[in-house]
Structures are given as C-alpha cells and as structure tokens.
C-alpha cells in the first residue's frame, strides 16, 4: 500500500515560535506534493503546493527532498490562528488519471 | 471558495437504512470525488466521477454507490448503512493548484453521518 506518514502530534508551540514538521512518502514516482490545512470540524483547504526547489509563502516554507522521500513545512512567527491540523498530500499517477494520497495529519496548537 | 455545497450537513440514521448524500457544484467541473475521513486515517477515496454517467471506484468503495446524472450533482448512496460507515464525508472537485501548473482538489464543507 502506498502511504503517506505524518507525526500526529499534537505539537504545542508558544505564539511567535518557529515550528516544523515532516511528512514521508513511500512512492518514489510521486509527482506533486501539497500541504493542506484543516480547522476543527471543517473541510481541508489548500495551504500551499510544494515546488521541487522549495517555496515560501509569507511565514510558511515548504521543502521537498526527493532522495529521502519527505516534504516539510516550516511556520515562522506562529500565530494563534495557525492552530489547525496540517495534512500532507502526495499526487500519484494511476493509468491515465491520478490520485491524491493523504496523510492523517499533524495537529498544531499555538499557545498564547 | 470552491462553490461546492453538500447536503445534508448532519445526519443520524439507523443500521440497515439507505442514505443518500448530495454534492452540488456550480462551476461546471468535470471531476468530482467522494471521500471519507476517520480519526487516525488520511482522507480515503470512495468513488469519483469524470463526467456525467462516468464513475469509478476508489480505495474504499464497498457498501457505497454513486450516480452523476448532471454535471453539477454527484450523489453518494449507502444502500444499507452500517455502523462502520459512521464518518465525515467530503465531496471534492478537481481544480488548478496555483503556480505549479498542476491540479489538485478542493472540498465541500462535509457531511457528518452517524449510523446507530
């Protein structure tokens, strides 16, 4: 079974701190990678795509390491509003289509 | 906002009863998906559709059927609900992921189903 694995947490982090979490994937042929954010009792929402060269969006930085098959998400200057579950997603080709393989998520709690 | 609505948003039903969940989208997306989300698991694909009357099974399709008679509506039916189908059900559409030149999925608000 192709898998995407994440530390479930929770990560308890003081406001203003930097926090990082990783996600490992098992299929070396995976094509694209994403981070989603899911608030309690809400739907997942796309946070950012992960570029091969790494990319930044404000306080958020995503990195991809294909050799070791993991992606990471770094959040700087964390805010209370960053409290959520962060889902790692890997896109794989299946025949002429593709599927998204989802991690179970890492829970982040930012404390004042 | 992906322009997706789901109904009902909450439902409690009894074992053995049929249940139909509806997903409605307003932006003419060709691909639609049904997932379930359970604690400790990633989202798991139940069925998906790639056009009107065109559907295919996902990873956890047993006990579920789908229909798509119009582009905007994708229905998920539990023919005879079981307690193991208690879950949160999300509908999704395929859309572009900005910047990568690839696409990903965008979700409706979900339906919380409890089977007693």
Interface residues (C-beta under 8 A of the other chain):
Chain A: X4 X8 X31 X32 X34 X42 X43 X44 X45 X46 X49 X51 X55 X87 X89 X91 X97 X99 X100 X101 X102 X103 X104 X105
Chain B: X40 X41 X42 X43 X44 X45 X50 X58 X90 X97 X98 X99 X100 X102 X104 X105 X106 X107 X108 X109 X110
